[in-house]
Amino acid sequence: MTAPSPDSDLAASTPTTPPSTRPTGAAGLVIDPTLVAQAHVADHSQFPIRAALFLGLYASAAAGAVWVAANLSGWALVSLAPLYLVAACALHGVSLFTHEAVHGVLSPNTALNHLLGAVCALPVLQNFAAYRVLHLRHHAHLGASGDPDHFENYSARRWLVYAMHWGRLLLGYPAYIVAIPLLAFRAGSWGDRAAIVAESSALALAVTAAVLYVPSVWLWHAWVGPMVIINTLVNIRGMSQHTLLAEESDVIHGTRTILGNPVSRFFMCNENFHLEHHLYPGVPWYNLPRLHAALGPQLLERGAPFINGYVSFVAAFIAVTLFGKTRNTVTLR
């Protein structure tokens, strides 16, 4: 597998000095510090533009699904599937800005950054304050004791860890919606706890209002239908990043980059470049492709677990857990 070639802008900014004299970046990688500094510069117009695109796609697909459900019947209802899919991908895309807010790159104003993170989390039942507590712990303790995403911290039994992975793949998101606020409440500060309770209360009020006042055809076909697909998207995206790697506590060998395609990268807000994100978590989503282009060849030389796409990961996960075969960076341990 080869990394994509750098684009013209990156080629122009790639250092030309011999490797031995180039500055050293994260994890001992060689990279021009000017490029790293530029990658950290936030362009705060990117968020509203992408969010507007996602919301427009979601509104169009959701309205189409409602119309189909209200006006068609029989086999014609099969046309709901692509509408649910587009609505789900768009709403899931909005929720990914919660991750950006955790790293403080949605707005230079801290209060506004946190508010935007909470608003983006609400439609998919997430709790920004809780997610922030656990996600920062994940970055600080990757693949080790203290990492809330590392299943080996919950059991040393291999069969149970594999069962937990399968549970996550199939039904992980509903469990996470409940578990994340509870775990974060225990681990967070009093300020974190107050924010978690406030967001949980707002979510409860929003759900109650939706059930009482939103017409059922809209509730089912504009939200419940897409949420079923979002469950799968969240589970696969989350698992693909670190699950069943040979060295899960090593940032390079314990984090996957999913190369994907332009469509998946658009809807994933470049979060598929997850290894690059762990190396430089303060880099906004729209600058991650620059880091990938600059670091990709070095990362491959060091055995970084790049994989072609999310479908490839799921196929490899099934092969490993059911048939005991190491495949596409997914490793039996």
N, C-alpha and C positions, 0 to 999 in steps of 0.2 A: 504494500500500500504506500502511496506517495502523497505528500501533502500538496494542497493546491499551490500553484505558483503565485508569488506576490503580485499584486496589481501594480500599475504604473506608479501610483503615488508612493507605495511602500518601497518599490524598487529605488525610487529617487532618494528615499530617506534611510535606506539600509546602509549601515556603516561599511566603508571600503577598506578600513585599516586591517592588518593581519589579525587573525583570531587571538594571538597571544597578547596583543596590545589593546584589545577592545575592553571596555568596562564590563564588569560582571553584574548581572541582574539577579532576580529571585532564583533560588535553588541552584545557584552557580551557572545560570545560563548567560550567554554572551548576547548583549543587546545594547543598542545605542541609548544612553539615558535620555537624550533629547526626544527620541521616539516614545519612550515610556512616559516622559513628562507630558508630551502632547496627547497621548492616549488617555491620561487622567483628566484632561480638560473637558469639562462638561458643556454640552450644547443644550441648554434647557428648552430649546424649541423642538427637539426631537420627540420628547414625551407627548406633548399635546397633539402633534401631527400623527404619530402612530396610534395614540389612544383614539383620536377621531376616526381614523381608518377602521380600527377594530370595532368601535361602537357603530359606525355606519354599516359595516358588514353584519354585525350581530343584529341590528334593528331590521335590516332588509331580510335576512334569513329567518329571523323569528316571526316577522309579519307574514312572510311567505308560508311558513309552517302552520301558522294559525289559519290562514286562508284555506290551505289545502285541507286541514282537519275539519273546517266548518263547511266546505263546499264539495268535497270529493268523497268517494267511498270505494270499497273493494280494493282491487289491485292498484288503483290510482294512489292509494295512501303510501305506496312504496316510495313515492316522490318525497315523503317526509324525511327519509334517511339523509340525502345530501344536504337538505336544509338544516337538519339537526347538526350535521357535521360542521358546516360552515359556522353556524351560531356557536357551537361548542369551541371551535378553534379560536374564534374571535374573542369570546368571553374569557377563555383560558389565557389568551394573550393579554387581556386587560389585567388579569390577576397576577401575571408575571411582574408587573410594575411594583407589586408589593415587595418582591425580592430586591428590586432596585432601591426602594425606599429603605429597606433594612441597611443597605450600604451607603445611604445618605446621598444618593446622586439624582433624585427626582427634583429637588429644589435646594437652593443654597440656604433657605430659611428652614431651620430645624423643625419648628412647629408645623409649617406647611408641608414639609417633606413627610412627616409622620401622619398628618391628616390625609394626604393623598394616598399614602400606603394603606391606611385603614379603609378609605373609600374604595380603593381597587380590590381589597380583600373581601368586602362585604357581599358582592353578588354571588360569590362562590362559597360563602359560609366560612371563610377563613378569619382568623384573628391576627391582625398585624402585630400587635404588641407581644403576643405569645410566640408567634413565629420568629420575631426578632430575637427574643431571648434564646431560643433553641438553635436558630441558624448561626448566630455568632458563636455559640458554644461548639457547634459543628466545625466551624472554621478554625477555632482555637485548638480543638482536640481531634483532628481528622483521623478517623480509623482507630482511635485509641480510647482508653477509659475516659469518660466524660463526653464522648461524642454521642448525642442522642439518636443519631441515624445509624449507628453501628450495632447491628443486631447481636453480635457476639457479647455485647455488654449486658444483655438480658438473659442469655443462656449459653452454656458451653457445649450443649448437646447439638451435634451437627444436624440431626434429623429435625430438631425443633427449629433451628435457625432456618433451614430450608423451608420448613412449613410456614414460618413467618414471612419468608420472601414470597412464597406462593400466595399467602393471604394478602400480602401487600399488592401483588400483581392483580389479583382479582377484585378485592374489596378494600384495598388499603385506604382510599380517600375518606370514606365515612368514618373509619376508625381514627384517622388522623384528625378529622374535624373535632372529634371529642377529646382525643388524647393530648393534642398539642397544648390547648389552654390549661389542662390539668397539670401536665409535666412542667410547663413554663411557670405556672403559678408557684409550684414548689421550688423551682430553681431561681426565680427572679427576685429582684429587690422589691421593697414596698411600693416604690413608684411603678415598677413593671406590673405588680399585682393590681394596683389601682387602674392602670390602663387596660389590663386584661378584663377586669370586671366591667369597666365602662364600655368597652367594645362588645363584650358578650351581651350586655344589656341592650345596646343599640341593635345588635343582630336579632335578639329575641323580639324586640319591638317591630323591626322591619319584617320579620317572618310572619308575625301575627297580623300585621297590617296587610301583607300580601295575601294571606289565606282568607282574611275577612272581606277584602275590598277588590282584589284583582279577579276578573272573570276567570272561571276555571279553565276555559279553552286557552286563554293566554298563559295561565300558570302552568298548565301541563305541557303545552307545545312550544312555548317561548322560553321556558326555564327547566322544567323537570326533564323533558326529552334531551336537551343539550347537556344537562348535568350528568346524565348517565354516561355520555361519551367523555365528558370532562373527567369523570372518575378514572377512566382508562388512560386518558392523556397524562394526568397527574401521576398515576402510578408508574407508568412506563418511563416518563421523563425522570422521575425521582430515582427509580431503580437503576436506570442506565448510567447514572453518574458515578457510582462507587461500588455497586453490588458485585460480589464474588471476583474481586481482583486479588492478585497474588500478594501484593504488599499494600494493604489498605491504609497503613499509617504514613506512607511515603507520598508526598504531594504529587509527584510525577507519575509514579507507578500505581498510585491508589486513586487516581481520578481520570475519568474518561472524557475525551472529546468525541462528540458524535458529529461526523462531517456533514451529513444530511444533504439537502438540496435547497435551492432558493426558496421554495415554498415553505418547507419546514423551518428554515432559518428565519423567515419573515414572521411566522406565527409564534415561534419560540423566542423571538426577540434576541437571537444569537446566544441564548443560554446553552445551546448545544456545545459552544466552545467553553466547556466547563473546566477543563484543566487550566486554560488561560485565565479564567475567572479566579480560580483558587490561587494562582500565582500572583495575580494583581486584582484583589477583590474590590479595589476602589475605582477600577476602570468601568465607565458606563457601558451598557449593552451595545451601543452603536459603534463603539471603538474596539470591541473584542476581535472582529475580523482582522484588524490591523495587527494586533498582537499575534494572532494565529499565523498570519502570513509571515511575520518576522521570525517567529519562534518555531514554526512547524518542523522544518528540517532538523533542527537541533533536538527537539523533543522526540522525533522518530528515531534519531540516532541513539538516544538514551532509553529507547524501549517504551516510550509513552503509549498507553493503550488507546490509540485511535480506533474508531469503528465506523463503518460506512453509514449506518442509519439506525433508526429506532427499531425497525423490523428485524434488522440483523441482530440487534441485541436480544430481542425476545426469542428469536430462533436459537441463538447461542445459549440463552438461559435455560430453555427447555432441554436442549441437548445435554447440558451439563447436569442439571438436577435430576432428570429422568433417566439418562443413559450414561452418565459418568464420563462424558467426553469434554476435554478442554477445547474450546472453540472461540475464535474471535475475541480474545482477551478475557473471556469469562472462564474462570478457573475453578476446578474442583479442589476443595481444601479439606 
